[in-house]
Amino acid sequence: MSTEINNIEIQKATTSKISNVDFDNLSFGKVFSDHMLLGVYKEGKWQAPKVVPYEPITLDPSAKIFHYGQSIFEGLKAYKDANGDTFLFRPLDNWKRLNISAKRLSIPELPEEHFIEGLKALLQVDDEWIPKKDGSSLYIRPFIFASGNGFHASPADEYTFIIATAPSGAYFSGQLKVLIEQTYSRSANGGVGFAKAGGNYAGQFYPTQLAVEKGYQQVIWTDDTTHEYIEEAGAMNIFIRINDTLITGPTSDRILDGITRKSILEIAKSENIPFEVRKISVTEVVEASKNGSLKEMFGAGTAAVISPISAFGYKDTDYDLPKIANSYGERLKKRITDIQTNKSDDSFGWRYKI
Ligand SMILES: *Cc1c(COP(=O)(O)O)cnc(C)c1O
């Protein structure tokens, strides 16, 4: 039996898993809601997506995703306010970026209404899955992969678009100790670093594992040519505060255009926090640490919003960040989460009510 919401067909799950979920003790991205949005590209066009039960899917062993890695994703969250209303944060930017990634990976671009109307229908069907507890949210993972068959090394003729969701608790990474990478690279000029391509993560796991074995939690990626310029913190954009100025690198082929990053820059501008978007060298950061002008470093991304860095390692020396009052990181995190959860007004127009 099926129904419809905003022209999106709904096939309901026969039973719900929700009574098995402990909403007071949610981890991140480990339990999945009852439904998912499923769309298919075939015969040269994206077919209308449907809301269907969340369940395993079947693929042919020759599906090109397995061989050639044509796979992209997005990440965003849905929040409940005190009245039980649901909000997203800048979801059109996720849709636009999905298509920027799609283009680079030769994946057909997805129409806006498939993403937005499909997501809205999914959230209405799984409304009960959106956590109400402060700090918790529904993590939303849209992704597209090559489900078409054949060993020929060329773009597939069929693709699958899925949005799966996972109720998640406050993402707390702790105080991060990071290693400034001097050997491996996450991305290169002309490459796919600006895209949310699955393979970018696969390439990060091994160098990150080496850093973990040395006692760090994350790698700070540097430019692939000289390893002298700081680019990203793991899978987050990076901000550095020297004295009172907040600095982040310019987006490029190699640096992902994070929605959290650009929101931070807009808030900094509106609150007269001095900021610069420019290349930051490792030498400058080490010098600033030595002379006491380095005040903060933090990663910025949807999952944690802001992850403070407590120390960084560079060429066998560790440098500690000071503990400071009035941290920009804490202030910006509160500003963003208050907007996301409808606790403050939203002069930027970022909130999107479902
Ligand atoms: C997703 C991602 C980010 C953060 O982007 P947001 O839109 O803020 O979540 C930063 N860097 C990389 C490499 C990413 O994949």
The ligand as an SDF file (V2000), in Angstrom:
LIG
                    3D

 15 15  0  0  0  0  0  0  0  0999 V2000
   32.1500   17.6970    4.5670 C   0  0  0  0  0  0  0  0  0  0  0  0
   33.5360   18.2340    4.6870 C   0  0  0  0  0  0  0  0  0  0  0  0
   33.8080   19.4320    5.3530 C   0  0  0  0  0  0  0  0  0  0  0  0
   32.7780   20.2140    6.1190 C   0  0  0  0  0  0  0  0  0  0  0  0
   31.7110   20.6620    5.3470 O   0  0  0  0  0  0  0  0  0  0  0  0
   30.3580   21.1180    6.0630 P   0  0  0  0  0  0  0  0  0  0  0  0
   29.5100   21.5530    4.9290 O   0  0  0  0  0  0  0  0  0  0  0  0
   30.6970   22.2320    6.9700 O   0  0  0  0  0  0  0  0  0  0  0  0
   29.8470   19.9330    6.7880 O   0  0  0  0  0  0  0  0  0  0  0  0
   35.1070   19.9110    5.3460 C   0  0  0  0  0  0  0  0  0  0  0  0
   36.0940   19.2340    4.7370 N   0  0  0  0  0  0  0  0  0  0  0  0
   35.8800   18.0630    4.0990 C   0  0  0  0  0  0  0  0  0  0  0  0
   37.0080   17.3760    3.4490 C   0  0  0  0  0  0  0  0  0  0  0  0
   34.5890   17.5240    4.0510 C   0  0  0  0  0  0  0  0  0  0  0  0
   34.3880   16.3580    3.4310 O   0  0  0  0  0  0  0  0  0  0  0  0
  1  2  1  0
  2  3  1  0
  2 14  2  0
  3  4  1  0
  3 10  2  0
  4  5  1  0
  5  6  1  0
  6  7  2  0
  6  8  1  0
  6  9  1  0
 10 11  1  0
 11 12  2  0
 12 13  1  0
 12 14  1  0
 14 15  1  0
M  END
$$$$
